């Protein structure tokens, strides 16, 4: 009986000396958790929000950011893009030509046509879902169908003595251990350079021009066009 009394006394002593968690403290921890989750979500959506591809402030977008390009339901599965929702261009383009160009150049590939479906001016910005659309791109962002004075897209480029294994390095989802300064500039179908090789349409890096890497000091250009 004496031993049991001693154990009970020690248990009460531990309870009395243990720090008590008040309701205010528990609520405080909960609020901190909410802020942490909110911060993570904010980081995830802050890329395209406020960028040039954020059309939500415009009346025709119905306050939507994603739906002018993507939709959760009834997507156009004939287009090679995730849950695509925008009308695709059918334009034929005048291509870039130069006596110094040795690569095989073709009409823009599927990846570039996603971009040109707004930027060539033949399809309205608000031509998505069931909307016919009547708001067209203009100004410096209007590229048009004459690509003869623009950096070529749809071009297959072999370099640095590498043959047909371009996608081993230039892929949209680089594997572990791959040079991020190589794989950050992806190639697309048939290992071709397209608009999204240099541009990131969701503005993940927040670089001016929606680029995949900074072009300070022409760094992006020199990444492919070795000045040596």
C-alpha positions as CSV (number, residue, x, y, z in Angstrom):
1,X,0.0,0.0,0.0
2,X,2.9,2.4,0.8
3,X,4.5,1.7,-2.6
4,X,1.2,2.5,-4.4
5,X,0.8,5.7,-2.4
6,X,4.3,6.8,-3.4
7,X,3.6,6.0,-7.1
8,X,0.4,8.1,-7.0
9,X,2.3,11.0,-5.4
10,X,5.0,10.9,-8.1
11,X,2.3,10.8,-10.8
12,X,0.6,13.9,-9.4
13,X,3.9,15.7,-9.1
14,X,4.7,15.1,-12.8
15,X,1.3,16.3,-13.8
16,X,1.6,19.5,-11.8
17,X,5.1,20.3,-13.1
18,X,4.3,19.5,-16.8
19,X,3.7,22.6,-19.0
20,X,0.0,22.9,-19.7
21,X,-1.3,23.7,-23.2
22,X,-4.0,26.3,-23.0
23,X,-6.8,26.6,-25.5
24,X,-5.2,29.8,-26.7
25,X,-2.0,28.0,-27.4
26,X,-3.8,25.2,-29.3
27,X,-5.7,27.8,-31.4
28,X,-2.4,29.6,-32.0
29,X,-0.7,26.4,-33.3
30,X,-3.7,25.8,-35.6
31,X,-3.6,29.3,-37.0
32,X,0.2,28.9,-37.7
33,X,-0.6,25.7,-39.5
34,X,-3.2,27.4,-41.6
35,X,-0.8,30.2,-42.5
36,X,1.9,27.6,-43.6
37,X,-0.6,25.8,-45.8
38,X,-1.8,29.1,-47.2
39,X,1.7,30.2,-48.0
40,X,2.4,27.0,-49.8
41,X,-0.7,27.3,-51.9
42,X,0.1,31.0,-52.6
43,X,3.6,30.0,-53.9
44,X,2.0,27.4,-56.1
45,X,-0.4,29.9,-57.8
46,X,1.7,33.0,-57.7
47,X,3.6,32.0,-60.9
48,X,0.9,32.7,-63.5
49,X,-1.2,35.0,-61.3
50,X,-0.5,38.6,-62.3
51,X,1.6,37.5,-65.3
52,X,0.8,38.3,-68.9
53,X,-1.1,35.0,-69.2
54,X,-3.4,35.9,-66.3
55,X,-6.5,37.0,-68.2
56,X,-8.8,37.0,-65.1
57,X,-9.1,40.8,-64.9
58,X,-10.5,40.9,-68.4
59,X,-14.3,40.6,-68.7
60,X,-14.3,37.9,-71.3
61,X,-12.4,35.5,-69.1
62,X,-15.2,35.2,-66.5
63,X,-12.6,35.9,-63.8
64,X,-10.8,32.6,-64.7
65,X,-7.0,32.1,-65.0
66,X,-6.8,28.6,-66.3
67,X,-9.9,28.0,-68.5
68,X,-8.8,30.1,-71.5
69,X,-6.3,27.3,-72.1
70,X,-7.3,24.3,-69.9
71,X,-10.6,22.8,-68.6
72,X,-11.4,20.1,-66.0
73,X,-14.1,18.6,-68.2
74,X,-14.8,18.0,-71.9
75,X,-11.3,18.8,-73.0
76,X,-10.2,18.6,-76.6
77,X,-8.4,15.3,-76.6
78,X,-7.2,15.6,-80.2
79,X,-4.6,18.2,-79.0
80,X,-1.4,17.1,-77.3
81,X,-1.7,19.3,-74.2
82,X,-3.2,18.7,-70.8
83,X,-7.0,19.1,-70.8
84,X,-6.8,21.6,-73.7
85,X,-9.7,24.1,-74.0
86,X,-8.6,26.7,-76.6
87,X,-9.3,26.6,-80.3
88,X,-6.2,25.7,-82.2
89,X,-4.8,27.6,-85.1
90,X,-4.9,26.1,-88.6
91,X,-2.5,28.7,-90.1
92,X,0.4,27.8,-92.5
93,X,3.4,29.9,-91.7
94,X,6.2,31.6,-93.7
95,X,9.3,30.1,-92.2
96,X,12.7,31.6,-91.2
97,X,15.5,31.1,-93.7
98,X,19.1,32.0,-93.6
99,X,22.3,30.9,-95.5
100,X,23.8,30.1,-92.1
101,X,20.9,27.8,-91.1
102,X,21.8,24.2,-91.5
103,X,19.1,22.6,-89.3
104,X,16.0,20.9,-90.7
105,X,13.1,23.3,-90.2
106,X,9.5,22.5,-90.6
107,X,6.1,24.1,-89.8
108,X,5.7,24.8,-86.1
109,X,5.1,21.6,-84.1
110,X,2.1,20.9,-81.8
111,X,3.8,22.6,-78.8
112,X,4.3,25.9,-80.7
113,X,0.8,25.8,-82.2
114,X,-0.6,26.0,-78.6
115,X,1.2,29.4,-78.3
116,X,0.5,30.5,-81.8
117,X,-3.2,29.8,-81.3
118,X,-3.3,33.2,-79.7
119,X,0.0,34.8,-80.9
120,X,-0.5,34.5,-84.6
121,X,-3.7,36.6,-84.5
122,X,-5.9,34.1,-86.4
123,X,-7.7,32.8,-83.4
124,X,-9.4,35.0,-80.7
125,X,-8.0,35.0,-77.2
126,X,-11.5,34.2,-75.9
127,X,-12.1,31.4,-78.4
128,X,-12.3,28.6,-75.9
129,X,-14.9,26.2,-74.6
130,X,-18.0,27.0,-76.4
131,X,-17.0,30.6,-77.1
132,X,-16.4,31.8,-80.6
133,X,-14.4,34.8,-79.3
134,X,-13.9,38.3,-80.7
135,X,-10.9,39.6,-78.7
136,X,-7.7,39.3,-80.6
137,X,-4.1,39.8,-79.6
138,X,-2.4,43.0,-80.7
139,X,0.8,45.0,-80.3
140,X,4.2,43.5,-79.7
141,X,2.8,40.2,-78.6
142,X,1.2,39.7,-82.1
143,X,3.6,37.6,-84.0
144,X,1.4,36.9,-87.0
145,X,1.9,34.1,-89.6
146,X,5.1,35.4,-91.1
147,X,7.8,33.8,-89.0
148,X,10.6,34.7,-91.4
149,X,11.9,37.4,-89.1
150,X,11.6,35.3,-85.8
151,X,13.8,32.8,-84.2
152,X,12.9,29.5,-85.9
153,X,10.7,26.9,-84.2
154,X,10.0,23.5,-85.5
155,X,13.7,23.1,-86.1
156,X,15.7,20.0,-85.4
157,X,19.1,20.8,-84.1
158,X,22.0,18.6,-83.5
159,X,25.0,20.0,-81.7
160,X,28.1,19.2,-79.6
161,X,28.6,16.0,-81.5
162,X,25.3,14.6,-80.2
163,X,23.2,12.6,-82.6
164,X,19.6,11.8,-82.2
165,X,19.5,11.5,-78.4
166,X,18.6,15.1,-77.7
167,X,15.7,14.2,-75.5
168,X,18.1,12.5,-73.1
169,X,19.1,15.9,-72.0
170,X,16.5,18.4,-73.3
171,X,13.4,16.9,-71.8
172,X,10.5,18.6,-70.0
173,X,11.0,16.3,-66.9
174,X,14.7,15.9,-66.3
175,X,15.9,12.9,-64.4
176,X,18.0,12.9,-61.2
177,X,21.5,14.0,-61.7
178,X,20.9,15.7,-65.1
179,X,22.4,19.1,-65.7
180,X,19.6,21.5,-64.9
181,X,21.1,24.2,-67.2
182,X,20.6,21.7,-70.1
183,X,17.3,20.1,-69.3
184,X,15.7,23.4,-68.4
185,X,15.5,24.1,-72.1
186,X,13.4,21.2,-73.3
187,X,13.0,19.9,-76.9
188,X,9.7,18.6,-78.1
189,X,8.3,16.1,-80.6
190,X,11.0,14.6,-82.8
191,X,13.5,16.5,-80.7
192,X,12.7,19.9,-82.1
193,X,13.0,23.4,-80.7
194,X,9.6,25.0,-80.2
195,X,8.3,28.2,-78.5
196,X,8.3,26.6,-75.1
197,X,12.0,25.6,-75.4
198,X,12.8,29.2,-74.3
199,X,9.5,30.4,-72.9
200,X,7.7,29.0,-69.8
201,X,4.0,29.7,-70.4
202,X,3.1,29.5,-66.7
203,X,5.8,31.9,-65.6
204,X,7.2,29.5,-63.0
205,X,10.5,31.4,-62.7
206,X,9.0,34.9,-62.9
207,X,11.7,36.0,-65.4
208,X,10.9,38.9,-67.7
209,X,9.6,37.6,-71.1
210,X,8.3,34.4,-69.4
211,X,11.7,32.8,-70.1
212,X,13.0,29.5,-68.8
213,X,16.2,31.1,-67.7
214,X,17.6,34.6,-67.4
215,X,18.9,36.2,-70.6
216,X,21.1,38.6,-68.7
217,X,24.3,39.1,-70.8
218,X,22.6,37.0,-73.5
219,X,23.0,33.9,-71.2
220,X,20.1,32.1,-72.7
221,X,21.2,32.8,-76.3
222,X,24.8,31.7,-75.5
223,X,23.5,28.5,-73.9
224,X,22.8,27.2,-77.4
225,X,24.7,29.7,-79.7
226,X,28.2,29.3,-78.4
227,X,30.0,32.6,-79.2
228,X,33.5,30.8,-79.3
